C-alpha cells in the first residue's frame, strides 16, 4: 500500500495535531493518490476501508437467571414496540394480565429511558395514563416529571393546568416546577411570560438554580432577546451575594449568542474571561469558537489550542475543520482531517460525511465526491436528500450535465422527492452553460411536480436570460419574482440594470429596481446563483455538539430500571449543544433561503 505525502500546500495550513507526511504523530494517510491536472484531484480510496470501530460487535449479555433474562428481553421488546408505534399506553395495557398492576420497576425504567431519549411526548402520555390508574400512587415526583415533560414540549397550557392541580393538592411551587413552566413559555416563544416567571422566582422564590439560568438564557437567545439575556448574565456575573456564578454552560450559551449576533469580538472576550475566572474549558468551548471563524487558518489555530489544552477533538471539531478547508477549496487538507478522525476512532456522522462531500462538490471533483458518497453506505450511514443534492452539485460544478441528469433520476429512484434546492441546482448547471431552453424545461418539470419556486429560482432564470442579453424576459421574471412575494436580491437587480441598453430600457430598469440612476453593485466573477457558486455549507454552531446531559440514574440500559427514581438532577438542558443527528439543523446544500432543506435538522 502506497503512502503519498500531501505536500502541495504549505505545511502551516495543517493543524499541528493532524497527521501528515513525516509527522511526529506517526499516522500517515494510506492509499491516497494525488494527481494534478490544472486542479488538484484527490482520490481517497482508503476511506472505503471499514475501520474496526465501525464494525458491529455482538454484545455479550449476562443475566442473573432465566427469569431475569425473560424479564429483560420482554422489557426491550416492549420498548421497541412503543418506539415503532409512537404510542405507549396501548402497549402498556397489553402488558397487564388479569388487570394486575404493572411492576413499578418496569414503569420507572420505561419513563427514565424515554427521558434519556428525550421523547417527552411518550413520557407525558405514560404519566397522564398513570394518573387514571387506581393501582398507581401518583406522587409529587410524578407531577414534577409531568410538568417537566410539558415544559420540554413547550405545552404551557398543560403545564399551567398541572401546576394548578398541584397547588390544590397542597404541593408548594418548587424550583423544578417553576423552571419547567418557564421553559414551556420559552419553547412556545412566549418570551415575556418566560422572563416574568424568572423575575418572580428572583423576587419571591423559589430561588432560581443554575439550570433555571441556563434555560432562561437559552430561551432569550433563541428569541433574539440579546439585551435581556446579556443583562441577566452580567447581573449574575457581578452579583456578590449569589450562591453560584455563571458556569461553563452559561458561558457557552453567551458565546453562542454573540456568535449569532455577529459580535465575534465579544465572543472572544468572553472566552478569555473563562480562563480568567477559572471556568473549565471543554471541547465544546473550542468548537463554539471554531464555529464562527471563516478563515481556515483561524479555525486551524483554535484546533491547535484545543489540542495543546489536552482536550480531544470530537466529531464536531473535525467537521468544523473539514468545513473550513472545504470552503477554502483545500480538498487535500479536508481529506487529511477526515482520515485523522477515522484513525482517532471518532465515528463520522452523516453531517461530517456531507461536509467532506461538499468540499469535493464545490470544486466539481466528481470522482472524489462519489467515493465519499459510496463510503457513507459502506459505513452504514444512510445518505439524506442533502447528500444527494451535494453529489448533484459536484456534477453541476464539473459542467457534466449528462451525469447530473442521471444522478437526478437516481434521487427519485432511491425513493427521495427532489425539492426546490435540487431543481435549483440542476437549473444552475444549465444556466452556467447559457442554455435557456434547458433551464426552462427544468423549471416546468419542477412546477409539474408541485414544487414552488423561491427567490433563487427566479434569479437563476433571470441570470440565464441575462447571459443571452434578453432584457424583455429578464423584466418579466423580475416582475414575477415580486408578484410571488420574493423581494429581488442584489444579483437580480444587477442583471436587470446591466441588460438595459437603450434610454427607455434604462428608465424601466431603474423604476423596477428603485434607483434614481443606474447603480451596479460589484459581484465577483465566481458568483453564480447565490453568491457562493449556488452553494453554501452551514453548521449550527454549538447546537451540534454531543449532549452534556449527565443523567444520574441507576438504570440498566439493557433491561428494566430497578430501584430507580426519576433523578431530577436539573442537568437536562443542553438542547442547544446536542441533536448531532438532527439534520434539520444543518443545511449543507442550500441557496440563500435557509429553510429549503428543512433539515441537521
C-alpha positions in Angstrom: 0.0 0.0 0.0 1.5 3.3 -1.1 1.6 6.3 1.2 1.8 9.6 -0.7 2.7 12.8 1.1 0.3 15.6 1.0 2.6 18.5 0.5 1.3 20.6 -2.4 0.2 23.2 0.1 2.2 25.0 2.8 2.6 22.9 5.9 1.3 25.8 8.0 -2.1 25.1 6.6 -2.3 21.9 8.7 -3.1 22.0 12.4 0.0 20.7 14.3 -2.0 17.7 15.6 -3.1 16.4 12.2 -1.3 13.5 10.6 0.7 14.3 7.5 3.8 13.1 5.8 6.7 12.7 8.2 4.6 14.0 11.1 5.7 13.1 14.6 2.3 11.5 15.3 3.3 8.7 13.1 -0.2 8.3 11.5 0.3 8.6 7.7 -2.6 8.7 5.4 -2.5 5.5 3.3 -3.5 4.8 -0.2 -4.2 8.5 -1.1 -3.1 9.3 -4.6 -2.8 12.9 -5.7 -2.9 13.9 -9.3 -2.5 17.4 -10.7 -4.3 18.5 -13.9 -4.7 22.2 -13.5 -6.8 21.5 -10.4 -5.9 19.2 -7.6 -7.7 15.8 -7.6 -7.8 13.6 -4.6 -8.8 10.0 -4.9 -9.5 8.8 -1.4 -9.8 5.1 -1.9 -8.5 4.4 1.6 -11.7 5.9 3.0 -13.7 2.9 1.8 -11.9 0.6 4.2 -14.1 -0.1 7.2 -12.4 0.6 10.5 -12.7 -1.8 13.3 -14.6 0.6 15.5 -17.3 0.8 12.7 -17.9 -2.9 12.7 -20.8 -4.0 14.7 -19.9 -6.3 17.6 -22.3 -8.6 19.1 -22.6 -7.7 22.8 -22.4 -10.5 25.3 -25.2 -10.3 27.8 -25.1 -11.6 31.3 -28.3 -12.4 33.2 -28.8 -13.4 36.8 -31.0 -16.3 35.8 -33.6 -17.5 33.3 -36.3 -15.3 34.9 -34.1 -12.2 34.7 -33.4 -12.9 31.1 -37.0 -13.3 30.2 -37.9 -10.1 32.1 -35.3 -8.0 30.4 -36.0 -9.3 26.9 -39.7 -8.7 27.4 -38.9 -5.1 28.5 -36.8 -4.4 25.5 -39.4 -5.9 23.2 -42.0 -3.6 24.8 -39.7 -0.6 24.3 -39.2 -1.4 20.6 -43.0 -1.7 20.2 -43.6 1.7 21.8 -41.0 3.4 19.6 -42.4 1.8 16.5 -46.0 2.7 17.2 -45.2 6.1 18.7 -47.7 5.5 21.5 -47.1 3.9 24.9 -50.4 3.4 26.6 -51.8 0.7 24.2 -48.6 -1.3 24.5 -48.5 -0.9 28.3 -52.1 -2.1 28.6 -51.2 -5.4 26.8 -48.5 -6.0 29.4 -51.1 -6.2 32.2 -52.5 -9.7 32.9 -55.8 -10.2 34.9 -56.0 -6.5 35.5 -53.0 -6.6 37.9 -50.7 -3.7 38.4 -47.6 -3.4 36.2 -44.4 -3.8 38.2 -43.1 -0.5 39.4 -39.6 -1.0 38.1 -40.9 -1.6 34.6 -42.9 1.7 34.7 -39.9 3.6 36.1 -37.4 2.0 33.8 -39.6 2.9 30.8 -40.1 6.5 31.9 -36.4 7.0 32.7 -35.3 5.5 29.4 -37.7 7.7 27.4 -36.5 10.7 29.4 -32.9 9.9 28.4 -34.0 9.6 24.8 -35.8 13.0 25.2 -39.0 11.6 23.9 -41.1 13.8 26.1 -44.4 13.2 24.3 -44.2 9.5 25.3 -43.2 10.4 28.9 -46.2 12.7 29.2 -48.5 10.1 27.7 -47.5 7.5 30.2 -47.8 9.8 33.2 -51.2 11.1 32.1 -52.3 7.5 31.8 -50.9 6.6 35.3 -52.9 9.5 36.8 -56.1 7.5 35.9 -54.9 4.1 37.3 -56.1 3.2 40.8 -53.1 0.9 41.3 -50.5 3.7 40.8 -49.8 6.1 43.7 -49.3 9.3 41.7 -46.8 11.2 43.8 -45.3 14.7 43.8 -42.3 13.4 41.9 -44.7 12.1 39.2 -46.3 15.6 38.9 -42.9 17.2 38.6 -41.9 14.8 35.9 -45.1 15.5 34.1 -44.8 19.3 34.2 -41.1 18.9 33.2 -42.3 16.9 30.1 -44.8 19.7 29.2 -42.0 22.2 29.7 -39.8 20.4 27.2 -42.7 20.1 24.8 -43.5 23.8 25.1 -47.0 23.0 26.1 -47.5 25.8 28.6 -51.3 25.3 28.8 -51.0 21.8 30.1 -48.1 22.8 32.3 -50.2 25.6 33.9 -53.1 23.1 34.4 -50.8 20.6 36.2 -49.3 23.3 38.4 -52.8 24.5 39.3 -53.8 21.0 40.3 -50.6 20.5 42.3 -51.4 23.7 44.2 -54.9 22.3 45.1 -53.2 19.1 46.4 -51.0 21.2 48.7 -47.8 20.9 46.7 -45.8 24.0 47.1 -44.1 25.6 44.0 -40.6 24.3 43.6 -37.6 25.3 41.5 -38.3 22.3 39.3 -41.9 23.1 38.6 -41.4 26.8 38.0 -38.4 26.2 35.8 -40.5 23.8 33.8 -43.2 26.4 33.4 -40.7 29.0 32.3 -39.2 26.6 29.8 -42.7 25.8 28.4 -43.2 29.5 27.7 -39.8 29.8 26.2 -40.2 26.9 23.8 -43.7 28.3 22.8 -42.0 31.6 22.0 -43.8 33.3 24.8 -40.6 35.1 25.9 -42.2 37.8 28.0 -44.0 35.2 30.1 -40.9 33.2 30.5 -39.0 36.2 31.7 -41.9 37.1 34.0 -41.7 33.7 35.7 -37.9 34.1 36.1 -38.3 37.5 37.6 -41.0 36.2 40.0 -38.6 33.5 41.1 -35.9 36.1 41.8 -38.2 38.3 43.9 -40.5 35.9 45.7 -38.9 32.4 45.2 -38.2 29.7 44.8 -34.7 30.8 44.2 -33.5 30.1 40.6 -31.0 27.3 40.2 -28.1 27.2 37.7 -30.4 25.2 35.4 -33.0 27.9 35.6 -30.4 30.5 34.5 -29.3 28.2 31.7 -32.9 27.8 30.4 -33.8 31.4 30.6 -30.6 32.4 28.8 -31.4 29.8 26.1 -35.0 31.0 25.7 -34.0 34.6 25.4 -31.2 33.9 23.0 -33.4 31.8 20.8 -35.9 34.6 20.7 -33.2 37.1 19.8 -33.6 38.9 23.1 -29.9 39.6 23.3 -30.0 42.6 25.6 -32.2 40.8 28.2 -30.0 37.7 28.1 -26.9 39.8 28.5 -28.4 41.8 31.4 -29.2 38.5 33.3 -25.8 37.1 32.6 -23.9 40.3 33.7 -26.0 40.6 36.8 -25.2 37.1 37.8 -21.5 37.7 37.0 -21.3 40.8 39.2 -23.7 39.7 42.0 -21.5 39.2 45.1 -24.3 37.6 47.2 -25.2 34.9 44.7 -24.7 31.4 45.9 -23.2 30.5 42.5 -21.6 32.1 39.5 -22.1 31.6 35.7 -20.9 28.1 34.9 -19.5 26.6 31.8 -22.8 26.1 30.1 -23.9 29.7 30.6 -20.6 30.9 29.1 -21.2 28.6 26.2 -24.7 29.9 25.6 -23.4 33.5 25.7 -20.6 32.8 23.3 -23.2 31.2 21.0 -25.4 34.4 21.5 -22.6 36.7 20.5 -21.8 34.5 17.5 -25.5 34.5 16.5 -25.5 38.3 16.8 -22.3 38.6 14.8 -20.3 40.1 17.7 -17.2 37.9 17.4 -15.0 40.3 19.4 -17.3 40.0 22.4 -17.4 36.2 22.0 -13.6 36.1 22.1 -13.6 38.4 25.1 -16.0 36.0 26.9 -13.8 33.1 26.0 -10.8 34.9 27.6 -12.9 35.6 30.7 -13.5 31.8 31.1 -9.8 31.3 31.7 -9.5 34.3 34.0 -12.4 33.1 36.1 -11.0 29.5 36.0 -14.1 28.2 34.3 -13.1 24.8 32.9 -12.7 24.8 29.1 -14.0 21.9 27.1 -14.1 20.6 23.6 -17.5 22.3 23.3 -15.9 25.7 24.2 -13.3 25.4 21.4 -15.9 24.1 19.0 -18.0 27.2 19.8 -15.1 29.4 18.8 -14.3 27.4 15.7 -17.9 27.6 14.5 -17.9 31.4 13.8 -14.5 31.6 12.2 -14.5 31.6 8.4 -10.7 31.6 7.7 -9.3 28.1 7.7 -6.1 29.4 9.3 -8.1 30.8 12.3 -10.0 27.5 12.6 -6.8 25.5 12.4 -5.3 27.8 15.1 -8.2 27.2 17.5 -8.0 23.5 16.8 -4.3 23.6 17.8 -5.2 25.5 21.0 -7.7 22.8 21.9 -5.1 20.0 21.5 -2.5 21.9 23.5 -5.0 22.2 26.3 -5.1 18.4 26.4 -8.7 18.1 25.0 -9.6 15.5 22.4 -11.4 16.7 19.3 -14.9 15.3 18.8 -16.8 14.7 15.6 -17.9 18.4 15.7 -14.3 19.6 16.0 -13.2 17.6 13.0 -16.3 18.6 11.0 -15.7 22.3 11.6 -12.1 21.9 10.4 -13.1 19.9 7.4 -15.7 22.6 6.6 -13.1 25.4 6.8 -10.7 23.6 4.4 -13.6 22.7 2.1 -14.8 26.3 1.8 -11.2 27.4 1.1 -11.1 24.8 -1.7 -8.3 22.9 0.0 -9.6 19.4 -0.6 -6.5 17.5 0.4 -6.4 19.1 3.8 -10.1 18.4 4.3 -9.5 14.7 3.4 -6.5 14.6 5.7 -8.6 15.8 8.6 -11.3 13.2 7.8 -8.8 10.4 7.7 -7.3 11.6 11.0 -10.8 11.5 12.5 -11.2 7.9 11.4 -7.8 6.9 12.7 -8.6 8.5 16.0 -11.6 6.2 16.3 -14.2 9.0 16.1 -17.3 7.8 14.3 -18.3 10.2 11.5 -21.9 11.3 11.4 -24.0 12.0 8.3 -23.1 15.6 8.7 -19.4 15.1 8.7 -19.7 13.0 5.6 -21.8 15.7 3.9 -19.2 18.3 4.8 -16.4 16.3 3.1 -18.7 15.5 0.2 -19.3 19.3 -0.1 -15.6 20.0 -0.1 -15.2 18.0 -3.3 -18.5 19.1 -4.8 -17.6 22.8 -4.6 -14.6 22.2 -6.9 -16.5 19.8 -9.2 -14.4 16.8 -8.2 -17.0 14.2 -9.2 -14.9 11.0 -8.7 -13.8 12.0 -5.2 -17.3 13.1 -4.2 -18.6 9.8 -5.5 -16.1 7.9 -3.4 -17.3 9.7 -0.3 -20.9 9.0 -1.2 -20.2 5.3 -1.6 -18.2 5.3 1.7 -21.3 6.5 3.6 -23.3 3.4 2.8 -20.3 1.2 3.4 -20.0 2.6 6.8 -23.8 2.2 7.5 -24.6 5.9 7.2 -27.6 6.5 5.0 -27.3 9.5 2.7 -30.1 12.0 3.0 -31.5 14.5 0.5 -28.8 16.9 1.4 -26.1 14.3 0.5 -27.8 13.6 -2.9 -28.1 17.4 -3.6 -24.4 17.9 -2.8 -23.5 15.0 -5.1 -25.6 16.5 -7.8 -23.8 19.8 -7.3 -20.5 18.0 -8.0 -21.7 17.1 -11.5 -23.0 20.7 -12.0 -19.8 22.3 -11.0 -17.9 19.9 -13.3 -20.2 21.0 -16.1 -21.2 17.4 -16.5 -24.9 17.8 -17.1 -25.4 14.3 -18.6 -24.1 12.9 -15.3 -26.2 15.5 -13.4 -29.4 14.3 -15.2 -28.6 10.7 -14.5 -28.0 11.4 -10.8 -31.2 13.4 -10.7 -33.1 10.4 -11.9 -31.3 8.3 -9.2 -32.6 10.6 -6.5 -36.2 9.7 -7.4 -35.3 6.0 -8.0 -33.9 5.8 -4.4 -37.2 7.0 -3.0 -36.4 10.6 -2.3 -38.5 13.6 -3.6 -36.5 16.4 -5.1 -37.2 19.8 -3.6 -36.6 23.3 -4.7 -32.9 23.1 -3.9 -32.4 20.0 -6.0 -34.2 21.6 -9.0 -32.4 24.9 -8.5 -29.0 23.1 -8.5 -29.9 21.5 -11.9 -31.1 24.8 -13.3 -27.9 26.5 -12.2 -25.9 23.9 -14.2 -27.7 24.8 -17.4 -27.6 28.5 -16.6 -23.8 28.3 -16.5 -23.9 26.8 -20.0 -26.2 29.6 -21.2 -28.8 27.0 -22.1 -32.1 28.9 -21.7 -34.3 26.0 -23.1 -32.9 23.5 -20.6 -33.3 25.9 -17.7 -36.9 26.4 -18.5 -37.6 22.7 -19.0 -36.3 22.0 -15.5 -38.5 24.8 -14.2 -41.5 23.3 -15.9 -40.7 19.9 -14.5 -40.5 21.4 -11.1 -43.8 23.1 -11.4 -45.5 19.9 -12.7 -44.2 18.1 -9.5 -45.9 20.8 -7.4 -42.6 22.3 -6.1 -43.0 26.0 -5.5 -40.1 28.3 -6.8 -38.2 30.5 -4.5 -36.2 33.7 -4.9 -33.1 31.9 -6.1 -35.1 30.0 -8.8 -36.3 33.3 -10.3 -32.8 34.8 -10.0 -31.4 31.8 -11.9 -33.9 32.3 -14.7 -33.1 36.0 -14.8 -29.4 35.1 -14.9 -29.6 32.8 -17.9 -31.7 35.4 -19.8 -29.0 38.0 -18.8 -26.3 35.7 -20.3 -28.3 35.8 -23.5 -28.9 39.6 -23.4 -32.6 39.2 -23.3 -33.9 42.3 -21.4 -37.6 41.6 -22.1 -37.7 38.2 -20.5 -35.5 39.4 -17.6 -38.1 42.1 -16.9 -40.9 39.5 -17.0 -39.2 37.3 -14.4 -38.2 40.2 -12.3 -41.9 41.2 -12.0 -42.9 37.6 -11.5 -40.5 37.4 -8.6 -42.0 40.5 -6.9 -45.6 39.2 -7.6 -44.8 36.0 -5.8 -43.7 37.9 -2.7 -40.0 37.5 -3.1 -38.0 40.8 -2.9 -35.4 40.7 -5.7 -31.9 40.4 -4.4 -28.9 42.5 -5.5 -27.9 40.0 -8.1 -31.3 40.2 -9.8 -31.2 44.0 -9.7 -27.7 44.0 -11.2 -28.8 41.6 -14.0 -31.7 43.9 -14.9 -29.6 47.0 -14.8 -26.8 45.5 -16.9 -29.2 44.4 -19.6 -30.7 47.9 -20.1 -29.1 49.4 -23.2 -31.5 52.0 -24.6 -32.6 55.0 -22.6 -36.2 53.5 -22.4 -34.8 50.2 -21.0 -32.6 52.1 -18.6 -35.6 54.1 -17.3 -37.7 51.0 -16.9 -34.9 49.1 -15.2 -34.4 52.0 -12.7 -38.1 52.2 -12.0 -38.3 48.5 -11.2 -35.1 48.5 -9.2 -36.0 51.7 -7.4 -32.8 53.5 -8.3 -32.6 57.2 -9.3 -29.7 56.2 -11.6 -28.0 53.0 -12.8 -26.0 51.7 -9.8 -24.4 48.3 -10.3 -23.1 46.6 -7.2 -20.0 44.6 -7.9 -20.4 40.9 -7.8 -17.4 38.6 -8.2 -17.0 36.6 -11.4 -17.3 33.4 -9.4 -20.6 34.3 -8.0 -23.5 32.4 -9.5 -27.0 31.9 -8.2 -26.5 32.7 -4.6 -23.2 34.5 -4.2 -21.4 31.2 -3.3 -21.5 29.2 -6.5 -25.1 28.4 -5.7 -23.8 26.5 -2.7 -23.4 27.0 0.9 -22.2 24.9 3.8 -23.6 25.5 7.3 -23.2 24.1 10.7 -25.3 25.2 13.6 -22.6 26.1 16.0 -22.9 24.7 19.5 -26.3 23.2 18.7 -24.4 20.3 17.1 -22.3 19.2 20.0 -22.9 16.0 21.9 -25.3 16.2 24.7 -23.7 17.0 28.1 -26.7 15.6 29.9 -25.4 13.6 32.8 -28.5 11.9 34.0 -27.7 10.2 37.3 -29.8 7.1 37.4 -29.3 3.6 38.4 -30.8 2.5 35.1 -29.7 -0.7 33.5 -29.9 0.2 29.8 -30.0 -3.5 28.8 -33.1 -4.0 30.8 -35.7 -2.5 33.1 -34.8 0.0 35.7 -34.5 -1.3 39.2 -34.8 0.7 42.4 -34.8 3.9 40.3 -36.4 7.3 40.8 -36.6 10.0 38.2 -33.4 11.6 39.4 -34.2 15.3 38.9 -30.6 16.4 38.7 -31.6 19.6 36.9 -28.8 18.9 34.4 -31.0 18.3 31.4 -31.0 21.3 29.3 -28.3 21.0 26.7 -30.5 21.1 23.7 -28.5 23.9 22.2 -25.4 21.7 22.3 -26.9 18.4 21.1 -29.0 16.9 18.3 -26.0 15.8 16.4 -28.2 13.7 14.2 -30.9 16.3 13.6 -30.3 17.1 10.0 -32.9 19.8 10.1 -30.4 21.9 11.9 -27.6 21.5 9.5 -28.1 22.6 5.9 -25.1 21.7 3.8 -26.6 22.5 0.4 -28.9 25.4 0.1 -29.5 28.6 -1.7 -30.0 31.9 0.2 -33.2 30.7 1.7 -32.1 28.7 4.8 -35.4 27.0 5.1 -35.4 25.0 1.9 -34.0 21.7 3.2 -36.0 21.8 6.5 -33.0 19.9 7.7 -29.3 18.7 10.7 -32.1 19.4 11.4 
